Protein backbone atom coordinates (compact mmCIF):
# COMPACT_ATOMS: atom_id res chain seq x y z
CA UNK A 1 0.00 0.00 0.00
CA UNK A 2 2.81 2.41 0.81
CA UNK A 3 4.39 1.81 -2.59
CA UNK A 4 1.16 2.71 -4.44
CA UNK A 5 0.58 5.79 -2.27
CA UNK A 6 3.98 7.23 -3.14
CA UNK A 7 3.43 6.54 -6.82
CA UNK A 8 0.05 8.33 -6.70
CA UNK A 9 1.57 11.41 -5.11
CA UNK A 10 4.28 11.56 -7.74
CA UNK A 11 1.76 11.40 -10.60
CA UNK A 12 -0.50 14.09 -9.13
CA UNK A 13 2.38 16.49 -8.53
CA UNK A 14 3.82 15.98 -11.98
CA UNK A 15 0.37 16.80 -13.36
CA UNK A 16 0.18 20.08 -11.50
CA UNK A 17 3.71 21.06 -12.44
CA UNK A 18 3.01 20.83 -16.16
CA UNK A 19 -0.71 21.67 -16.33
CA UNK A 20 -2.78 24.78 -16.56
CA UNK A 21 -1.98 26.21 -13.13
CA UNK A 22 0.10 29.38 -13.02
CA UNK A 23 2.19 28.03 -10.18
CA UNK A 24 4.83 25.45 -11.00
CA UNK A 25 8.40 24.26 -10.98
CA UNK A 26 10.65 23.20 -13.83
CA UNK A 27 13.44 20.75 -13.03
CA UNK A 28 15.90 19.79 -15.76
CA UNK A 29 17.16 17.45 -16.93
CA UNK A 30 14.56 14.85 -15.85
CA UNK A 31 17.13 12.03 -16.05
CA UNK A 32 20.72 12.33 -14.79
CA UNK A 33 23.45 9.77 -15.55
CA UNK A 34 26.53 8.99 -13.48
CA UNK A 35 29.49 6.71 -14.13
CA UNK A 36 32.31 5.93 -11.69
CA UNK A 37 34.31 3.10 -10.17
CA UNK A 38 34.07 1.96 -6.52
CA UNK A 39 35.66 4.55 -4.22
CA UNK A 40 35.19 7.38 -6.73
CA UNK A 41 32.75 10.27 -6.97
CA UNK A 42 30.89 11.86 -9.84
CA UNK A 43 28.94 15.15 -9.73
CA UNK A 44 26.14 16.28 -12.03
CA UNK A 45 23.98 19.39 -12.01
CA UNK A 46 20.21 19.92 -12.12
CA UNK A 47 18.44 23.26 -12.48
CA UNK A 48 15.30 24.13 -10.52
CA UNK A 49 13.22 27.03 -11.81
CA UNK A 50 10.19 28.68 -10.20
CA UNK A 51 7.96 29.26 -13.23
CA UNK A 52 5.34 31.05 -11.15
CA UNK A 53 4.66 34.65 -12.16
CA UNK A 54 3.71 35.90 -8.70
CA UNK A 55 4.51 33.40 -5.92
CA UNK A 56 7.75 32.72 -4.08
CA UNK A 57 8.08 29.00 -3.48
CA UNK A 58 9.84 27.08 -0.72
CA UNK A 59 11.43 23.80 -1.82
CA UNK A 60 12.83 20.78 0.00
CA UNK A 61 14.98 18.08 -1.59
CA UNK A 62 14.64 14.40 -0.68
CA UNK A 63 15.49 10.97 -2.10
CA UNK A 64 13.64 7.79 -2.93
CA UNK A 65 13.78 4.62 -5.02
CA UNK A 66 12.04 3.65 -8.25
CA UNK A 67 11.76 0.84 -10.76
CA UNK A 68 9.83 -0.03 -13.91
CA UNK A 69 6.96 -2.49 -13.78
CA UNK A 70 6.30 -5.03 -16.54
CA UNK A 71 4.48 -2.44 -18.66
CA UNK A 72 7.30 0.09 -18.29
CA UNK A 73 5.46 2.32 -15.82
CA UNK A 74 7.29 3.99 -12.94
CA UNK A 75 6.78 2.57 -9.45
CA UNK A 76 8.10 4.64 -6.55
CA UNK A 77 9.40 3.40 -3.18
CA UNK A 78 10.91 4.89 -0.03
CA UNK A 79 14.68 5.38 -0.07
CA UNK A 80 16.89 2.32 0.39
CA UNK A 81 14.05 -0.10 -0.39
CA UNK A 82 15.36 -1.77 -3.55
CA UNK A 83 18.54 -3.87 -3.79
CA UNK A 84 19.73 -1.67 -6.67
CA UNK A 85 19.19 1.57 -4.71
CA UNK A 86 22.02 4.12 -4.63
CA UNK A 87 20.24 6.68 -2.43
CA UNK A 88 22.80 6.17 0.33
CA UNK A 89 25.55 7.17 -2.11
CA UNK A 90 23.96 10.54 -2.93
CA UNK A 91 25.06 13.76 -1.26
CA UNK A 92 23.75 17.30 -1.74
CA UNK A 93 25.08 20.52 -0.24
CA UNK A 94 23.34 21.50 2.99
CA UNK A 95 22.18 24.82 1.55
CA UNK A 96 20.48 22.99 -1.32
CA UNK A 97 18.33 20.77 0.92
CA UNK A 98 15.88 23.60 1.59
CA UNK A 99 15.66 26.87 -0.33
CA UNK A 100 13.29 29.57 -1.59
CA UNK A 101 12.93 30.80 -5.16
CA UNK A 102 11.31 34.07 -6.15
CA UNK A 103 9.03 34.14 -9.23
CA UNK A 104 11.15 33.31 -12.28
CA UNK A 105 14.25 32.56 -10.18
CA UNK A 106 16.37 29.48 -10.83
CA UNK A 107 18.90 27.50 -8.82
CA UNK A 108 21.55 24.97 -9.80
CA UNK A 109 21.92 21.98 -7.50
CA UNK A 110 25.01 19.75 -7.51
CA UNK A 111 24.27 16.05 -7.03
CA UNK A 112 27.24 13.89 -6.08
CA UNK A 113 27.29 10.10 -6.10
CA UNK A 114 30.17 8.44 -4.25
CA UNK A 115 30.44 4.68 -4.80
CA UNK A 116 31.51 2.62 -1.78
CA UNK A 117 34.91 0.93 -1.97
CA UNK A 118 33.21 -2.45 -1.70
CA UNK A 119 29.87 -3.24 -3.29
CA UNK A 120 27.56 -5.80 -1.69
CA UNK A 121 25.21 -5.96 -4.71
CA UNK A 122 26.50 -7.61 -7.89
CA UNK A 123 24.52 -5.33 -10.22
CA UNK A 124 26.73 -2.82 -12.08
CA UNK A 125 23.73 -0.46 -12.33
CA UNK A 126 22.05 1.47 -9.50
CA UNK A 127 19.23 4.00 -9.38
CA UNK A 128 17.54 6.59 -7.19
CA UNK A 129 15.05 9.43 -7.56
CA UNK A 130 15.59 12.97 -6.30
CA UNK A 131 12.42 14.83 -5.32
CA UNK A 132 12.05 18.59 -5.34
CA UNK A 133 8.96 19.29 -3.23
CA UNK A 134 7.13 22.58 -2.74
CA UNK A 135 6.57 23.15 0.98
CA UNK A 136 4.22 26.16 0.88
CA UNK A 137 0.93 25.41 -0.93
CA UNK A 138 -0.35 28.46 -2.80
CA UNK A 139 -3.72 29.56 -4.16
CA UNK A 140 -4.35 28.98 -7.84
CA UNK A 141 -7.18 28.44 -10.34
CA UNK A 142 -7.86 25.31 -12.38
CA UNK A 143 -9.02 25.13 -16.01
CA UNK A 144 -12.67 25.59 -14.97
CA UNK A 145 -11.99 28.64 -12.83
CA UNK A 146 -12.25 26.85 -9.50
CA UNK A 147 -9.94 27.98 -6.70
CA UNK A 148 -7.44 25.32 -5.64
CA UNK A 149 -4.41 24.90 -3.41
CA UNK A 150 -1.35 23.79 -5.36
CA UNK A 151 1.67 21.99 -3.93
CA UNK A 152 4.15 20.51 -6.39
CA UNK A 153 6.61 17.65 -6.27
CA UNK A 154 8.87 16.88 -9.22
CA UNK A 155 11.07 13.80 -9.51
CA UNK A 156 14.43 13.45 -11.25
CA UNK A 157 15.66 9.94 -12.00
CA UNK A 158 19.28 9.20 -11.11
CA UNK A 159 21.15 6.43 -12.95
CA UNK A 160 24.59 5.16 -11.96
CA UNK A 161 26.69 2.52 -13.68
CA UNK A 162 30.16 1.10 -13.30
CA UNK A 163 32.45 1.71 -16.31
CA UNK A 164 32.49 -2.05 -16.89
CA UNK A 165 28.75 -2.05 -17.70
CA UNK A 166 28.64 -1.78 -21.50
CA UNK A 167 26.63 -4.74 -22.77
CA UNK A 168 23.31 -3.76 -24.34
CA UNK A 169 21.22 -6.78 -25.28
CA UNK A 170 17.48 -7.13 -25.81
CA UNK A 171 15.81 -10.43 -26.60
CA UNK A 172 12.30 -10.81 -28.03
CA UNK A 173 10.62 -13.68 -26.17
CA UNK A 174 7.20 -13.73 -27.79
CA UNK A 175 4.89 -11.88 -30.18
CA UNK A 176 1.18 -12.73 -30.26
CA UNK A 177 -2.00 -11.36 -31.80
CA UNK A 178 -4.54 -10.52 -29.09
CA UNK A 179 -7.81 -10.59 -30.99
CA UNK A 180 -10.15 -9.54 -28.12
CA UNK A 181 -8.07 -6.42 -27.45
CA UNK A 182 -7.06 -5.82 -31.08
CA UNK A 183 -3.39 -5.59 -30.15
CA UNK A 184 -0.06 -7.16 -30.94
CA UNK A 185 1.44 -8.18 -27.61
CA UNK A 186 5.22 -8.01 -27.59
CA UNK A 187 7.28 -9.63 -24.82
CA UNK A 188 10.98 -8.89 -24.52
CA UNK A 189 13.76 -8.89 -21.93
CA UNK A 190 16.78 -6.73 -21.22
CA UNK A 191 19.53 -9.35 -20.97
CA UNK A 192 22.37 -6.82 -20.87
CA UNK A 193 24.10 -5.20 -17.90
CA UNK A 194 23.07 -1.58 -18.49
CA UNK A 195 19.90 0.43 -19.05
CA UNK A 196 18.68 0.20 -22.63
CA UNK A 197 16.25 2.64 -24.24
CA UNK A 198 14.91 2.80 -27.77
CA UNK A 199 11.90 2.62 -30.06
CA UNK A 200 9.67 -0.15 -31.36
CA UNK A 201 8.77 0.05 -35.06
CA UNK A 202 5.87 -1.99 -36.45
CA UNK A 203 4.95 -2.72 -40.08
CA UNK A 204 1.89 -4.66 -41.18
CA UNK A 205 1.76 -6.18 -44.66
CA UNK A 206 -1.49 -7.55 -46.06
CA UNK A 207 -0.24 -10.72 -47.76
CA UNK A 208 -3.31 -10.86 -50.01
CA UNK A 209 -2.88 -7.45 -51.70
CA UNK A 210 0.60 -6.32 -50.61
CA UNK A 211 -0.66 -3.21 -48.84
CA UNK A 212 1.72 -2.00 -46.13
CA UNK A 213 0.67 -0.19 -42.95
CA UNK A 214 3.30 1.45 -40.75
CA UNK A 215 2.31 2.11 -37.15
CA UNK A 216 3.57 5.00 -35.05
CA UNK A 217 6.81 4.14 -33.24
CA UNK A 218 6.70 3.59 -29.47
CA UNK A 219 9.44 4.65 -27.05
CA UNK A 220 10.54 2.21 -24.35
CA UNK A 221 12.90 2.26 -21.37
CA UNK A 222 14.38 -0.77 -19.60
CA UNK A 223 16.82 -1.68 -16.86
CA UNK A 224 18.95 -4.86 -16.70
CA UNK A 225 16.80 -7.90 -16.02
CA UNK A 226 13.54 -6.17 -16.93
CA UNK A 227 10.93 -8.33 -18.63
CA UNK A 228 8.64 -6.10 -20.65
CA UNK A 229 5.16 -6.51 -22.09
CA UNK A 230 4.16 -3.97 -24.72
CA UNK A 231 0.65 -3.87 -26.19
CA UNK A 232 0.68 -2.37 -29.68
CA UNK A 233 -2.80 -1.26 -30.75
CA UNK A 234 -3.87 -2.08 -34.29
CA UNK A 235 -5.68 0.61 -36.33
CA UNK A 236 -9.45 0.41 -36.21
CA UNK A 237 -9.41 1.16 -39.95
CA UNK A 238 -7.28 -1.90 -40.76
CA UNK A 239 -8.99 -3.95 -43.45
CA UNK A 240 -9.69 -7.61 -42.87
CA UNK A 241 -7.21 -10.10 -44.22
CA UNK A 242 -4.07 -12.13 -43.62
CA UNK A 243 -1.08 -10.16 -42.35
CA UNK A 244 2.59 -10.41 -41.58
CA UNK A 245 3.61 -8.16 -38.70
CA UNK A 246 7.27 -7.13 -38.56
CA UNK A 247 8.52 -5.77 -35.24
CA UNK A 248 11.88 -4.04 -34.83
CA UNK A 249 13.44 -2.93 -31.56
CA UNK A 250 15.98 -0.20 -32.28
CA UNK A 251 18.09 0.59 -29.21
CA UNK A 252 20.90 2.62 -30.73
CA UNK A 253 24.47 2.01 -31.88
CA UNK A 254 23.18 -0.24 -34.69
CA UNK A 255 21.58 -2.58 -32.14
CA UNK A 256 18.43 -4.12 -33.59
CA UNK A 257 16.16 -6.98 -32.55
CA UNK A 258 13.49 -8.19 -34.96
CA UNK A 259 10.50 -10.49 -34.89
CA UNK A 260 7.68 -11.53 -37.23
CA UNK A 261 4.16 -12.85 -36.78
CA UNK A 262 1.60 -14.12 -39.27
CA UNK A 263 -2.01 -13.56 -38.21
CA UNK A 264 -5.51 -13.17 -39.61
CA UNK A 265 -7.36 -9.95 -38.92
CA UNK A 266 -11.11 -10.58 -38.92
ZIMOFEN-V11387 format. One record per residue. N is the residue number from 1. RES is the residue in three letters. PSI is psi in degrees with one decimal (999 if undefined). Layout:
BEGIN
n=N res=RES psi=PSI
n=N res=RES psi=PSI
END
This chain:
BEGIN
n=1 res=UNK psi=-40.0
n=2 res=UNK psi=-37.7
n=3 res=UNK psi=-46.1
n=4 res=UNK psi=-36.7
n=5 res=UNK psi=-43.8
n=6 res=UNK psi=-40.4
n=7 res=UNK psi=-40.0
n=8 res=UNK psi=-44.6
n=9 res=UNK psi=-43.0
n=10 res=UNK psi=-42.6
n=11 res=UNK psi=-44.8
n=12 res=UNK psi=-44.1
n=13 res=UNK psi=-37.9
n=14 res=UNK psi=-34.6
n=15 res=UNK psi=-47.4
n=16 res=UNK psi=-34.8
n=17 res=UNK psi=-18.5
n=18 res=UNK psi=3.1
n=19 res=UNK psi=-147.1
n=20 res=UNK psi=-17.5
n=21 res=UNK psi=150.4
n=22 res=UNK psi=0.9
n=23 res=UNK psi=132.8
n=24 res=UNK psi=174.7
n=25 res=UNK psi=140.2
n=26 res=UNK psi=126.6
n=27 res=UNK psi=124.0
n=28 res=UNK psi=148.3
n=29 res=UNK psi=162.5
n=30 res=UNK psi=-15.3
n=31 res=UNK psi=128.3
n=32 res=UNK psi=132.4
n=33 res=UNK psi=135.8
n=34 res=UNK psi=149.2
n=35 res=UNK psi=124.1
n=36 res=UNK psi=156.5
n=37 res=UNK psi=163.2
n=38 res=UNK psi=136.0
n=39 res=UNK psi=-7.5
n=40 res=UNK psi=160.6
n=41 res=UNK psi=155.5
n=42 res=UNK psi=134.0
n=43 res=UNK psi=132.8
n=44 res=UNK psi=163.0
n=45 res=UNK psi=139.7
n=46 res=UNK psi=151.3
n=47 res=UNK psi=126.4
n=48 res=UNK psi=127.1
n=49 res=UNK psi=131.4
n=50 res=UNK psi=106.0
n=51 res=UNK psi=3.0
n=52 res=UNK psi=146.5
n=53 res=UNK psi=-11.8
n=54 res=UNK psi=-12.2
n=55 res=UNK psi=131.7
n=56 res=UNK psi=139.4
n=57 res=UNK psi=137.7
n=58 res=UNK psi=131.4
n=59 res=UNK psi=144.7
n=60 res=UNK psi=144.5
n=61 res=UNK psi=134.2
n=62 res=UNK psi=174.6
n=63 res=UNK psi=155.0
n=64 res=UNK psi=-175.4
n=65 res=UNK psi=161.1
n=66 res=UNK psi=160.3
n=67 res=UNK psi=166.1
n=68 res=UNK psi=143.4
n=69 res=UNK psi=-173.2
n=70 res=UNK psi=-26.1
n=71 res=UNK psi=-0.5
n=72 res=UNK psi=9.7
n=73 res=UNK psi=151.8
n=74 res=UNK psi=134.8
n=75 res=UNK psi=127.3
n=76 res=UNK psi=147.9
n=77 res=UNK psi=162.4
n=78 res=UNK psi=158.8
n=79 res=UNK psi=144.8
n=80 res=UNK psi=29.8
n=81 res=UNK psi=-42.6
n=82 res=UNK psi=150.4
n=83 res=UNK psi=-21.3
n=84 res=UNK psi=13.0
n=85 res=UNK psi=139.0
n=86 res=UNK psi=22.5
n=87 res=UNK psi=-33.9
n=88 res=UNK psi=-11.8
n=89 res=UNK psi=-11.7
n=90 res=UNK psi=133.6
n=91 res=UNK psi=144.9
n=92 res=UNK psi=143.2
n=93 res=UNK psi=143.9
n=94 res=UNK psi=-40.0
n=95 res=UNK psi=-12.6
n=96 res=UNK psi=-1.6
n=97 res=UNK psi=-28.6
n=98 res=UNK psi=126.3
n=99 res=UNK psi=165.5
n=100 res=UNK psi=137.3
n=101 res=UNK psi=130.6
n=102 res=UNK psi=164.6
n=103 res=UNK psi=126.9
n=104 res=UNK psi=-5.9
n=105 res=UNK psi=150.7
n=106 res=UNK psi=159.6
n=107 res=UNK psi=132.8
n=108 res=UNK psi=132.3
n=109 res=UNK psi=127.3
n=110 res=UNK psi=126.9
n=111 res=UNK psi=122.7
n=112 res=UNK psi=131.0
n=113 res=UNK psi=122.5
n=114 res=UNK psi=116.8
n=115 res=UNK psi=133.0
n=116 res=UNK psi=156.4
n=117 res=UNK psi=-33.0
n=118 res=UNK psi=130.2
n=119 res=UNK psi=131.0
n=120 res=UNK psi=-26.3
n=121 res=UNK psi=140.7
n=122 res=UNK psi=-12.7
n=123 res=UNK psi=131.9
n=124 res=UNK psi=-0.1
n=125 res=UNK psi=135.1
n=126 res=UNK psi=157.6
n=127 res=UNK psi=163.3
n=128 res=UNK psi=171.2
n=129 res=UNK psi=134.7
n=130 res=UNK psi=122.6
n=131 res=UNK psi=136.5
n=132 res=UNK psi=109.8
n=133 res=UNK psi=132.8
n=134 res=UNK psi=129.3
n=135 res=UNK psi=-11.2
n=136 res=UNK psi=92.9
n=137 res=UNK psi=140.7
n=138 res=UNK psi=159.2
n=139 res=UNK psi=139.5
n=140 res=UNK psi=-177.8
n=141 res=UNK psi=133.9
n=142 res=UNK psi=-174.6
n=143 res=UNK psi=-18.5
n=144 res=UNK psi=5.8
n=145 res=UNK psi=4.2
n=146 res=UNK psi=143.0
n=147 res=UNK psi=133.4
n=148 res=UNK psi=161.1
n=149 res=UNK psi=128.4
n=150 res=UNK psi=127.5
n=151 res=UNK psi=128.5
n=152 res=UNK psi=141.3
n=153 res=UNK psi=128.0
n=154 res=UNK psi=140.6
n=155 res=UNK psi=137.9
n=156 res=UNK psi=122.3
n=157 res=UNK psi=135.1
n=158 res=UNK psi=128.9
n=159 res=UNK psi=131.2
n=160 res=UNK psi=139.2
n=161 res=UNK psi=152.9
n=162 res=UNK psi=149.5
n=163 res=UNK psi=-23.9
n=164 res=UNK psi=-16.6
n=165 res=UNK psi=103.5
n=166 res=UNK psi=-9.6
n=167 res=UNK psi=109.6
n=168 res=UNK psi=122.0
n=169 res=UNK psi=117.7
n=170 res=UNK psi=145.0
n=171 res=UNK psi=121.0
n=172 res=UNK psi=125.5
n=173 res=UNK psi=-30.4
n=174 res=UNK psi=154.1
n=175 res=UNK psi=118.3
n=176 res=UNK psi=153.8
n=177 res=UNK psi=119.3
n=178 res=UNK psi=92.6
n=179 res=UNK psi=-44.0
n=180 res=UNK psi=-35.0
n=181 res=UNK psi=-3.4
n=182 res=UNK psi=48.5
n=183 res=UNK psi=157.1
n=184 res=UNK psi=122.8
n=185 res=UNK psi=114.5
n=186 res=UNK psi=130.9
n=187 res=UNK psi=124.0
n=188 res=UNK psi=165.2
n=189 res=UNK psi=141.7
n=190 res=UNK psi=104.9
n=191 res=UNK psi=6.8
n=192 res=UNK psi=-168.2
n=193 res=UNK psi=19.8
n=194 res=UNK psi=159.1
n=195 res=UNK psi=144.1
n=196 res=UNK psi=118.9
n=197 res=UNK psi=155.8
n=198 res=UNK psi=-157.1
n=199 res=UNK psi=148.7
n=200 res=UNK psi=125.6
n=201 res=UNK psi=136.7
n=202 res=UNK psi=126.9
n=203 res=UNK psi=138.1
n=204 res=UNK psi=127.7
n=205 res=UNK psi=121.9
n=206 res=UNK psi=110.3
n=207 res=UNK psi=-8.7
n=208 res=UNK psi=-29.8
n=209 res=UNK psi=-1.6
n=210 res=UNK psi=2.9
n=211 res=UNK psi=132.9
n=212 res=UNK psi=134.4
n=213 res=UNK psi=123.3
n=214 res=UNK psi=123.9
n=215 res=UNK psi=159.5
n=216 res=UNK psi=137.0
n=217 res=UNK psi=153.6
n=218 res=UNK psi=129.5
n=219 res=UNK psi=142.2
n=220 res=UNK psi=156.8
n=221 res=UNK psi=137.8
n=222 res=UNK psi=157.4
n=223 res=UNK psi=160.6
n=224 res=UNK psi=133.5
n=225 res=UNK psi=-10.1
n=226 res=UNK psi=131.8
n=227 res=UNK psi=125.9
n=228 res=UNK psi=138.8
n=229 res=UNK psi=123.0
n=230 res=UNK psi=126.7
n=231 res=UNK psi=110.0
n=232 res=UNK psi=112.0
n=233 res=UNK psi=136.3
n=234 res=UNK psi=147.9
n=235 res=UNK psi=140.1
n=236 res=UNK psi=-18.8
n=237 res=UNK psi=0.9
n=238 res=UNK psi=127.9
n=239 res=UNK psi=153.3
n=240 res=UNK psi=147.9
n=241 res=UNK psi=-174.3
n=242 res=UNK psi=134.7
n=243 res=UNK psi=154.0
n=244 res=UNK psi=120.4
n=245 res=UNK psi=128.1
n=246 res=UNK psi=122.4
n=247 res=UNK psi=132.3
n=248 res=UNK psi=125.7
n=249 res=UNK psi=114.6
n=250 res=UNK psi=111.1
n=251 res=UNK psi=36.4
n=252 res=UNK psi=162.5
n=253 res=UNK psi=38.3
n=254 res=UNK psi=24.4
n=255 res=UNK psi=118.1
n=256 res=UNK psi=144.6
n=257 res=UNK psi=129.6
n=258 res=UNK psi=151.0
n=259 res=UNK psi=155.3
n=260 res=UNK psi=152.5
n=261 res=UNK psi=131.2
n=262 res=UNK psi=130.4
n=263 res=UNK psi=162.4
n=264 res=UNK psi=123.4
n=265 res=UNK psi=114.9
n=266 res=UNK psi=999
END
